[in-house]
Amino acid sequence: MEEFNNPKINFRILDIIEGVSQLDKEFVDLASSTLGGKVIECNDEFFAEAFNLLKPQEPIREWGRYTERGAWMDGWETKRHSPSYDWVVIKLGFEGYLTGFDINTAHFVGNHAPLADVEACYSPHKDPIYGDDTNWHKVLTKVNLGPSSQHFFGIQKTSVKFTHVKLNIYPDGGVARFRVYGVVSAKWPIDPSTPIDLAYVGNEGRVIFHSDQHFGKSDNLLLPGRGKDMSDGWETKRSRQPNHKDWVIIKLGAPGYLEKAEIDTAFFKGNYPDSVLLEGCFCDKDLSLENIESNQWVTLLERNKLGPHKQHYFELKEKNKKFSHVKMTIFPDGGVKRLRIIGRRELPKNATDNVAQSATRTSLKRITATPLTYASYSPYGHIIQSFPEHSSASQNCISVSHSIKVTPANQGTARKYNNIAPVINFRQSDFQSQSSNSDNSTSNKTHIIAKAEPNLSLFKCSPAKSLPFILRLMERHPYSSQMFVPLNNGKVKGYLVVVCLSNDEGDRPDLSTLNAFVVSSTQGISYHPGIWHHPIIALEETTDFVCLTHESGVADEDCEEFEFEEKDCVLIDVPGFNC
């Protein structure tokens, strides 16, 4: 890392209007919990916990609400009479370059922190611990704070990037929210031809304009995950005139060749848009409201219908053109949770080493892994996951989402989702099998298929060493289903599942039915008996899986393998993951 050298720290005190326009609308809150920001440690949180600082929601006050330690406060509050100062260390959701801060003391009156300063460090491989040798740099000198107020401070964009910040308050007191504004430093794949979500906030994508965001901010479209409810999506107000439409414009993190789009209406069940249109343009200068329409917008996706609470996947047009901006138009109004734009960056001029490597692979079949859904995975097996249903279950009912019977259990303290995936064993006892002899005679050869027993095992899977992943072999279990459930350690984002049906003869994979799925670390999967699949593929982190299958100990009967010739191998792109 380049050494941070800023002997004299200059900052600007901004009023609320300036702070919102110059910081909140122009830059990303790198510390937000929605981006993965989290509190690492603090010296005191006696009255109110420090994690509240990073909530995206505005702070609230509930008069008359008390805890065993005092009045409930929506923020971080330390106990009185600190001999020096109190502090909290925060890991940023994305490493980046800092441009300013919002230290908000909303609802803290008579107990707010009167002074504060901010330090930052770059520690990508470990979290700093109090008393260690971490090199902290002052990025905001000591400033005055008032009661129940937002305090915006702008600084010159730092010349180096940071991973952690430390908020110090003097001598003690409360702060409701702490925003750390900056520019994300994307971790681009080494191979620039790797497909990636170019609109994602973690890849420097930014919403620059929108027509309306009455109920939900347009910036939410580019957040990770699928959120928790309607509040963390983009939602416009109801329209009352005919032919209305709402729109949002995204500046991609890097110009690229666009291939696929995901439009997710999760949690928008009665207020999703009727339809959607995607357009793109290339602009090597900043767009403004005045020149939006003067740009040549190209249709990437013709107007398509949308449905409620669903991930929609679309192939985009004009894949051989480069685009820097994408415009999503919804008709007539409504809510969208997330927008993903999968594309490939242009090869940089200094990446000639990658060109030769890529050229050797151009003749191979190439596919892109997509997120796992019930509909897309149903030919191959079942998905094992939890169900976010909150209504009470006083009697037997059917899960609306997946037609799964739900019954009360454990004296009414639990809900039981029945038969979420079948456990199949075709070898419950020995049986005879006949096959033709190899000499083409009319006689058949008879042999005994041995009885299989359940095997509950643990797989510790090392991550893929390179991406795109090269598919060289597949296997199947002809007589048994096989189930994998990850044991999530908090570091794992997901894993890769590759599946395929058999050819008409039933003796090898049919690559025309090949599919690859990125599976969330909160999901498990099971394979139907006889489904060809690659052994489970961990991504980025070593991952433990619980596995359940039935085995007899006869290798050829438990598992059949098929290796591809070199010309038949398949390249699998995995957007959003690196090695």
C-alpha positions in Angstrom: 0.0 0.0 0.0 1.2 3.5 -0.8 2.1 5.4 2.4 -0.6 7.9 3.5 1.0 11.3 3.9 -1.3 14.1 5.0 0.5 16.2 7.6 -2.2 18.9 7.5 -5.8 17.6 7.3 -8.2 20.0 5.8 -11.9 19.5 6.1 -15.1 21.3 5.2 -18.1 21.7 7.5 -21.2 21.2 5.4 -24.7 22.0 6.2 -27.4 19.3 5.7 -28.3 20.4 2.1 -24.6 20.5 1.1 -23.9 17.2 2.9 -26.7 15.4 1.2 -25.8 16.8 -2.3 -22.0 16.6 -2.0 -21.6 13.4 0.0 -24.7 11.3 0.4 -25.8 11.5 -3.3 -22.3 11.4 -4.8 -20.5 8.7 -2.8 -21.1 5.3 -1.1 -21.5 4.9 2.6 -18.6 2.3 2.9 -19.5 1.5 6.5 -23.2 0.7 6.0 -24.2 -2.6 7.4 -26.1 -3.4 4.2 -22.7 -3.5 2.4 -21.1 -5.7 5.1 -19.8 -3.0 7.3 -19.5 -4.2 10.9 -18.1 -3.2 14.3 -14.9 -5.1 15.2 -14.5 -3.9 18.8 -15.2 -0.9 21.0 -14.0 0.0 24.5 -17.5 0.7 25.9 -21.2 0.3 24.8 -22.8 0.4 28.2 -26.1 2.2 27.3 -26.5 1.4 23.6 -24.6 -1.0 21.3 -22.2 0.3 18.7 -23.7 -1.8 15.8 -26.5 0.8 15.7 -24.1 3.3 14.2 -24.1 1.4 10.9 -27.8 0.9 10.3 -29.0 2.3 7.0 -32.3 3.5 8.5 -32.7 6.9 10.1 -32.4 6.9 13.9 -35.7 6.9 15.9 -36.7 7.7 19.5 -39.2 5.8 21.5 -40.1 7.9 24.5 -40.8 6.0 27.6 -38.9 2.9 26.5 -36.3 1.7 29.0 -33.8 -1.1 29.3 -32.2 -2.4 32.5 -29.4 0.2 31.9 -31.5 3.2 31.1 -33.4 4.9 28.3 -33.4 3.0 25.1 -31.4 4.9 22.4 -31.0 4.1 18.8 -27.3 4.6 18.5 -24.0 4.0 20.4 -23.8 5.3 23.9 -21.0 4.8 26.4 -21.2 5.3 30.2 -20.3 8.5 31.9 -17.0 9.8 33.3 -14.5 8.3 30.8 -11.0 9.4 31.9 -9.8 10.0 28.3 -12.0 9.0 25.4 -14.2 6.2 24.0 -13.6 4.5 20.6 -15.1 2.0 18.2 -13.3 0.2 15.3 -15.4 -0.5 12.2 -14.6 -2.7 9.2 -15.8 -1.1 6.0 -18.0 -3.2 3.7 -15.7 -2.4 0.8 -12.2 -1.0 0.9 -12.1 2.4 -0.7 -10.9 6.0 -0.8 -12.5 8.3 1.8 -14.2 11.6 0.9 -16.2 12.5 4.1 -18.2 11.7 7.1 -21.6 12.2 8.7 -21.6 12.0 12.5 -25.2 12.1 13.5 -26.2 12.7 17.2 -30.0 12.5 16.5 -32.1 12.2 19.7 -29.0 12.5 21.9 -29.7 15.6 24.0 -27.8 16.1 27.2 -25.9 12.8 26.5 -24.4 13.4 23.1 -20.6 13.2 22.5 -19.3 16.8 22.3 -16.1 16.1 20.3 -15.0 13.4 17.8 -12.2 12.6 15.4 -11.7 9.7 12.9 -8.7 7.5 12.1 -8.3 4.9 9.3 -6.0 2.0 8.4 -5.4 -0.5 5.6 -5.5 -4.1 6.9 -7.0 -6.4 4.3 -5.9 -9.7 5.8 -6.7 -9.2 9.5 -8.9 -7.0 11.7 -6.9 -4.6 13.9 -7.0 -5.4 17.6 -6.5 -2.9 20.4 -2.9 -2.6 21.4 -1.5 -4.2 18.2 0.9 -2.5 15.8 -1.7 -1.3 13.3 -0.7 1.9 11.7 -3.6 4.3 12.1 -3.8 7.5 10.2 -5.8 10.6 11.2 -8.3 11.4 8.5 -10.5 13.9 10.4 -9.1 16.0 13.2 -11.1 16.8 16.3 -14.4 18.4 15.6 -17.3 19.8 17.7 -20.6 18.0 17.8 -23.9 19.4 18.9 -27.0 17.7 20.4 -29.4 15.9 18.1 -27.8 17.1 14.8 -26.3 15.8 11.7 -22.7 16.8 11.2 -21.3 16.5 7.7 -17.6 16.9 7.1 -16.0 16.7 3.6 -12.4 15.9 3.1 -10.2 15.7 0.0 -10.4 12.2 -1.5 -7.6 10.2 0.2 -4.7 9.2 -2.0 -4.8 5.7 -0.7 -7.5 3.2 0.2 -8.6 2.0 3.6 -10.3 -1.0 5.1 -11.1 0.1 8.6 -12.0 3.3 10.4 -11.9 4.2 14.1 -14.4 6.8 15.5 -13.1 8.4 18.7 -15.4 10.5 20.9 -14.3 12.8 23.7 -14.8 12.2 26.5 -17.9 9.9 26.2 -21.5 10.0 25.3 -23.7 9.0 22.4 -23.7 9.0 18.6 -26.7 7.8 16.6 -25.3 7.1 13.2 -21.8 7.2 11.5 -21.5 7.4 7.8 -18.2 6.9 6.0 -18.4 8.3 2.5 -16.0 7.3 -0.2 -15.3 5.6 -3.5 -15.3 1.8 -3.7 -12.1 0.1 -4.8 -13.4 -2.8 -6.9 -11.6 -6.2 -6.8 -11.7 -7.0 -10.5 -10.9 -10.5 -11.7 -7.4 -10.9 -13.1 -8.9 -12.1 -16.4 -10.8 -9.1 -17.8 -12.9 -11.4 -20.0 -14.5 -12.9 -16.9 -18.2 -12.0 -16.6 -19.1 -9.9 -13.6 -22.0 -7.8 -12.4 -20.9 -4.4 -13.7 -23.8 -2.6 -12.0 -23.0 -3.9 -8.5 -22.0 -1.2 -5.9 -19.0 -3.4 -4.9 -17.8 -3.1 -8.5 -18.1 0.7 -8.4 -21.5 0.8 -10.0 -23.6 3.9 -9.1 -27.1 5.1 -9.6 -26.7 8.7 -11.0 -30.3 9.7 -11.8 -33.9 8.5 -11.1 -37.4 9.8 -11.8 -38.8 9.0 -8.4 -37.9 7.2 -5.1 -40.8 8.0 -2.9 -40.9 4.8 -0.9 -37.4 3.3 -1.5 -34.1 4.6 -2.6 -32.9 3.8 -6.1 -29.3 3.1 -4.7 -30.8 0.0 -3.1 -31.0 -1.7 -6.6 -27.2 -2.3 -6.6 -26.9 -3.7 -3.1 -25.7 -7.3 -2.3 -28.2 -10.1 -1.5 -32.0 -10.0 -1.8 -32.7 -7.9 1.2 -35.1 -8.4 4.1 -38.3 -6.7 3.1 -39.7 -4.0 0.7 -37.8 -1.2 2.6 -34.4 -2.0 1.0 -35.5 -1.9 -2.6 -36.4 0.9 -5.0 -40.1 1.8 -5.0 -41.8 4.7 -6.7 -45.1 6.3 -5.8 -48.4 5.3 -7.4 -49.0 7.0 -10.8 -52.4 8.5 -11.6 -52.0 9.5 -15.2 -52.1 7.2 -18.3 -48.9 6.0 -20.0 -46.8 6.8 -16.9 -43.3 5.3 -16.5 -40.5 5.6 -14.0 -36.8 5.2 -14.7 -33.3 4.9 -13.2 -29.9 5.4 -14.8 -26.8 3.4 -13.6 -23.2 4.2 -14.4 -21.5 0.9 -14.7 -18.4 0.3 -12.6 -16.5 -0.2 -15.9 -17.6 0.0 -19.5 -18.2 -3.5 -20.9 -20.0 -5.9 -23.2 -23.3 -6.8 -21.6 -24.8 -10.3 -21.8 -27.4 -10.9 -19.1 -29.7 -9.1 -16.6 -31.3 -10.1 -13.4 -34.3 -8.1 -12.3 -35.5 -9.2 -8.8 -38.9 -8.2 -7.4 -38.4 -9.9 -4.1 -41.0 -8.9 -1.5 -42.8 -6.7 -4.0 -46.0 -8.9 -4.2 -48.8 -6.3 -4.8 -46.7 -3.4 -6.0 -44.3 -4.8 -8.6 -44.1 -3.1 -12.0 -46.2 -4.4 -14.8 -43.2 -4.5 -17.2 -39.7 -3.3 -17.7 -37.4 -2.0 -20.5 -33.6 -1.9 -20.5 -31.5 0.4 -22.6 -27.8 1.2 -22.8 -25.4 3.9 -24.0 -21.7 4.6 -24.2 -20.6 8.0 -22.9 -17.0 8.9 -22.1 -18.0 11.9 -20.2 -20.3 12.5 -17.2 -24.0 12.4 -18.0 -26.2 15.2 -16.8 -29.9 15.7 -16.7 -29.6 18.1 -19.6 -27.9 15.6 -21.9 -29.6 12.4 -21.0 -31.9 12.3 -23.9 -29.3 13.6 -26.4 -27.4 10.3 -25.9 -28.0 7.4 -28.3 -29.8 4.9 -26.1 -29.8 1.4 -27.5 -32.4 -1.2 -26.6 -30.8 -4.1 -24.6 -34.1 -5.7 -23.5 -37.4 -5.2 -25.2 -40.3 -4.5 -22.9 -41.0 -7.6 -20.8 -43.6 -8.5 -18.2 -42.6 -8.9 -14.6 -44.1 -11.0 -11.8 -44.3 -10.7 -8.0 -41.5 -11.7 -5.6 -39.4 -13.3 -8.3 -36.0 -13.3 -9.8 -36.3 -12.7 -13.6 -33.4 -13.6 -15.9 -33.0 -12.1 -19.4 -30.5 -12.4 -22.3 -29.5 -9.0 -23.5 -29.2 -7.8 -27.1 -26.3 -6.0 -28.7 -23.7 -8.2 -27.0 -20.9 -7.0 -29.3 -21.3 -3.3 -28.4 -19.6 -1.6 -25.4 -21.8 0.3 -22.9 -21.0 2.6 -20.0 -24.5 3.3 -18.7 -27.8 1.3 -18.4 -31.3 2.8 -18.1 -34.1 0.7 -16.6 -37.6 1.9 -17.3 -40.5 0.4 -15.4 -44.2 0.7 -16.5 -46.2 2.3 -15.0 -44.6 2.3 -11.5 -43.8 0.0 -8.6 -41.0 -1.6 -6.7 -37.8 -3.5 -7.8 -35.5 -5.1 -5.3 -32.2 -5.6 -7.3 -30.8 -5.1 -10.8 -27.8 -7.1 -11.9 -26.1 -6.5 -15.2 -23.6 -9.2 -16.2 -21.0 -8.2 -18.7 -17.3 -8.5 -19.5 -14.8 -5.6 -19.3 -12.7 -4.6 -22.2 -9.2 -6.0 -22.2 -6.7 -3.5 -20.8 -3.7 -2.6 -22.9 -1.3 -4.1 -20.5 -3.1 -7.5 -20.4 -1.4 -9.1 -23.4 -0.4 -12.0 -21.2 -4.0 -13.0 -20.9 -4.7 -12.8 -24.6 -2.6 -15.8 -25.4 -4.1 -17.8 -22.6 -7.7 -16.8 -23.7 -6.9 -17.8 -27.3 -6.2 -21.4 -26.4 -9.7 -21.7 -24.9 -11.8 -20.0 -27.6 -12.8 -23.3 -29.2 -14.3 -24.7 -26.0 -18.0 -24.5 -25.1 -18.6 -21.7 -22.6 -21.5 -21.1 -20.2 -22.2 -18.7 -17.4 -23.3 -19.9 -13.9 -26.6 -18.3 -12.8 -28.2 -18.0 -9.4 -30.1 -21.1 -8.2 -33.9 -21.0 -8.5 -36.5 -23.7 -7.9 -37.7 -23.6 -11.5 -34.3 -23.8 -13.1 -33.0 -26.6 -10.8 -36.1 -28.8 -10.7 -35.0 -31.2 -13.6 -31.9 -32.1 -11.6 -33.0 -32.2 -7.9 -34.3 -30.2 -5.0 -33.2 -27.1 -3.1 -32.9 -27.2 0.7 -33.3 -23.9 2.4 -35.3 -22.0 5.1 -38.6 -20.3 4.4 -39.2 -16.6 5.5 -42.8 -17.1 6.5 -43.9 -15.3 9.6 -47.6 -16.0 10.0 -48.6 -18.4 12.8 -49.4 -22.0 12.0 -52.2 -23.1 14.3 -53.2 -25.8 11.9 -51.8 -27.6 8.9 -51.2 -25.4 5.9 -49.4 -25.3 2.6 -46.3 -23.0 2.1 -47.5 -20.6 -0.6 -44.0 -20.3 -2.1 -43.3 -24.0 -2.9 -46.4 -26.1 -2.1 -44.7 -27.6 0.9 -46.9 -28.8 3.7 -46.2 -26.9 7.0 -47.3 -28.3 10.3 -46.9 -27.0 13.9 -44.3 -28.8 16.0 -42.5 -28.8 19.4 -45.6 -27.8 21.4 -46.3 -24.9 19.1 -42.8 -23.4 19.3 -41.7 -24.5 15.8 -43.0 -24.8 12.2 -42.2 -28.0 10.4 -41.7 -27.9 6.6 -42.3 -31.4 5.5 -40.5 -33.4 2.7 -38.5 -30.5 1.3 -36.3 -33.0 -0.6 -36.8 -36.8 -1.1 -34.2 -39.2 0.2 -34.1 -42.0 -2.4 -32.5 -45.5 -2.2 -33.2 -48.0 -5.0 -31.0 -50.6 -3.2 -32.9 -51.3 -0.1 -32.0 -55.0 -0.5 -29.9 -57.1 -2.9 -31.4 -57.6 -6.3 -30.4 -59.1 -9.7 -29.5 -57.0 -12.7 -29.1 -58.3 -16.3 -26.9 -56.8 -19.0 -25.9 -57.9 -22.5 -22.6 -59.7 -23.0 -19.9 -57.8 -24.9 -19.7 -60.6 -27.6 -23.2 -59.6 -29.0 -24.6 -63.0 -28.1 -28.3 -63.2 -27.2 -27.5 -64.3 -23.7 -27.5 -61.8 -20.9 -25.1 -61.6 -17.9 -26.7 -61.6 -14.5 -25.0 -60.0 -11.4 -26.1 -59.0 -8.0 -26.6 -55.4 -7.0 -25.7 -55.1 -3.3 -27.8 -53.6 -0.7 -26.9 -50.0 0.1 -26.8 -48.3 3.6 -27.1 -44.6 4.4 -23.8 -42.7 4.7 -23.9 -39.4 6.5 -20.5 -37.8 5.9 -18.6 -34.5 6.0 -16.8 -33.1 3.0 -14.1 -30.4 3.5 -13.8 -28.8 0.0 -10.9 -26.6 -1.1 -11.9 -23.7 -3.3 -11.5 -23.7 -7.1 -7.9 -22.7 -8.0 -8.8 -20.8 -11.1 -11.8 -19.2 -12.9 -13.4 -19.7 -15.4 -13.8 -23.2 -14.1 -12.9 -26.0 -16.6 -15.3 -28.9 -16.5 -13.4 -32.0 -17.3 -15.5 -34.8 -15.7 -18.9 -35.6 -14.3 -20.3 -38.3 -12.1 -23.6 -39.8 -11.2 -25.1 -42.0 -8.5 -27.5 -44.3 -10.4 -29.3 -45.8 -7.4 -29.3 -43.0 -4.8 -30.1 -39.4 -4.3 -27.3 -37.3 -2.9 -27.7 -34.3 -0.6 -25.2 -31.5 0.3 -25.7 -28.8 3.0 -23.0 -26.3 3.6 -21.9 -25.5 7.2 -21.5 -21.8 6.8 -18.7 -20.2 8.8 -19.7 -16.6 8.0 -17.0 -16.2 5.3 -18.5 -18.3 2.6 -20.6 -16.5 0.0 -21.6 -19.5 -2.1 -20.5 -22.5 -4.1 -20.8 -23.9 -7.6 -23.1 -26.7 -8.7 -22.8 -28.2 -12.3 -25.5 -30.6 -13.5 -26.5 -32.4 -16.7 -29.1 -34.9 -17.9 -28.1 -38.2 -19.6 -28.1 -38.7 -23.4 -30.8 -40.8 -25.1 -28.7 -44.0 -24.6 -28.3 -43.2 -20.9 -24.6 -43.8 -20.9 -23.0 -40.3 -20.9 -23.9 -36.7 -20.1 -25.9 -34.7 -22.7 -24.1 -31.4 -22.8 -27.1 -29.7 -24.4 -28.7 -29.9 -21.0 -25.7 -28.7 -19.0 -26.4 -26.0 -16.4 -24.2 -24.3 -13.8 -25.6 -22.6 -10.7 -24.2 -20.3 -8.1 -25.7 -21.5 -4.8 -25.9 -19.3 -1.7 -24.2 -20.5 1.4 -27.6 -20.5 3.1 -28.9 -23.2 0.6 -28.3 -26.9 0.3 -29.0 -29.1 -2.7 -29.9 -32.7 -3.6 -29.4 -34.6 -6.8 -32.0 -36.9 -8.3 -30.6 -40.5 -8.8 -28.8 -40.7 -12.1 -28.2 -37.0 -12.5 -24.8 -36.2 -13.9 -22.9 -33.6 -11.8 -19.5 -32.4 -11.1 -18.2 -32.9 -7.5 -19.3 -30.0 -5.4 -17.1 -26.9 -6.1 -16.2 -24.5 -3.2 -15.6 -20.9 -4.2 -13.0 -18.5 -2.6 -13.1 -20.2 0.8 -12.6 -23.8 2.1 -16.2 -25.0 2.8 -17.5 -27.9 4.9 -20.6 -29.8 3.6 -22.7 -32.4 5.3 -23.5 -35.1 2.7 -26.2 -37.8 2.8 -26.3 -40.6 0.2 -26.7 -44.4 0.2 -23.7 -46.7 -0.6 -22.9 -50.4 -0.8 -19.2 -50.1 -1.0 -19.1 -51.3 -4.6 -17.4 -48.4 -6.3 -19.0 -48.7 -9.8 -22.5 -49.1 -8.4 -22.2 -46.3 -5.9 -20.7 -43.8 -8.4 -20.1 -43.7 -12.1 -17.6 -41.2 -13.6 -17.3 -39.8 -17.2 -14.2 -37.9 -18.3 -14.4 -35.6 -21.3 -11.9 -35.4 -24.1 -10.0 -32.1 -24.1 -12.1 -30.8 -27.0 -15.3 -31.5 -25.1 -14.3 -29.7 -21.9 -16.5 -26.7 -20.9 -15.5 -23.3 -19.5 -17.8 -22.1 -16.8 -17.8 -18.4 -15.9 -18.8 -17.6 -12.3 -19.8 -13.9 -11.9 -19.0 -12.3 -8.6 -16.2 -14.7 -7.5 -12.4 -14.6 -7.8 -9.6 -17.0 -7.0 
